[in-house]
Amino acid sequence: MPGKTVSEICGALNATVHAAGDESKTVLRAAVGDLLSFVMGGDSDGAAWVTIQTHLNVAAVAVLKEMPMIIIAAGRVPAVDLIVRCAEENIALVTSPDSIFGTCAALGRLGLEG
């Protein structure tokens, strides 16, 4: 599976970009979860992460798991400190107006697996 770039994912999701990150970074799969310890303990290294969490600790988990992209679903708005931290860490932070299910379904249509 060739994966998709952060930029391609943003376009397919009609996402709003809050922190650009490395738009050319290739994402091979996706992870979903709102319980931070679940995401930390799972096989989510390098994935695009779909969540509805909007607080600063999300960035810490993304850094730990070397995730190039965080997708906040359901039209939720990220906290300003999360946006700043993602920009500092070169992590793409985007929001999707779709539900978590809809966002994951769109990622699946792109060929990303969970």
ChimeraX attribute file (.defattr): number of C-alpha atoms within 10 A of each C-alpha:
attribute: neighborCount
match mode: 1-to-1
recipient: residues
	/A:1	8
	/A:2	9
	/A:3	16
	/A:4	19
	/A:5	18
	/A:6	24
	/A:7	18
	/A:8	17
	/A:9	23
	/A:10	22
	/A:11	11
	/A:12	13
	/A:13	20
	/A:14	14
	/A:15	21
	/A:16	18
	/A:17	16
	/A:18	18
	/A:19	22
	/A:20	19
	/A:21	22
	/A:22	17
	/A:23	18
	/A:24	11
	/A:25	17
	/A:26	20
	/A:27	20
	/A:28	17
	/A:29	21
	/A:30	23
	/A:31	22
	/A:32	22
	/A:33	16
	/A:34	14
	/A:35	12
	/A:36	16
	/A:37	10
	/A:38	12
	/A:39	20
	/A:40	16
	/A:41	10
	/A:42	13
	/A:43	12
	/A:44	20
	/A:45	20
	/A:46	20
	/A:47	24
	/A:48	28
	/A:49	27
	/A:50	24
	/A:51	24
	/A:52	23
	/A:53	20
	/A:54	22
	/A:55	14
	/A:56	17
	/A:57	14
	/A:58	22
	/A:59	24
	/A:60	16
	/A:61	16
	/A:62	25
	/A:63	18
	/A:64	11
	/A:65	19
	/A:66	15
	/A:67	21
	/A:68	26
	/A:69	32
	/A:70	29
	/A:71	29
	/A:72	26
	/A:73	24
	/A:74	17
	/A:75	15
	/A:76	16
	/A:77	19
	/A:78	19
	/A:79	12
	/A:80	13
	/A:81	14
	/A:82	20
	/A:83	24
	/A:84	16
	/A:85	19
	/A:86	26
	/A:87	18
	/A:88	11
	/A:89	17
	/A:90	17
	/A:91	25
	/A:92	25
	/A:93	29
	/A:94	26
	/A:95	26
	/A:96	23
	/A:97	17
	/A:98	19
	/A:99	16
	/A:100	20
	/A:101	13
	/A:102	15
	/A:103	24
	/A:104	23
	/A:105	14
	/A:106	16
	/A:107	21
	/A:108	14
	/A:109	11
	/A:110	16
	/A:111	16
	/A:112	22
	/A:113	15
	/A:114	16
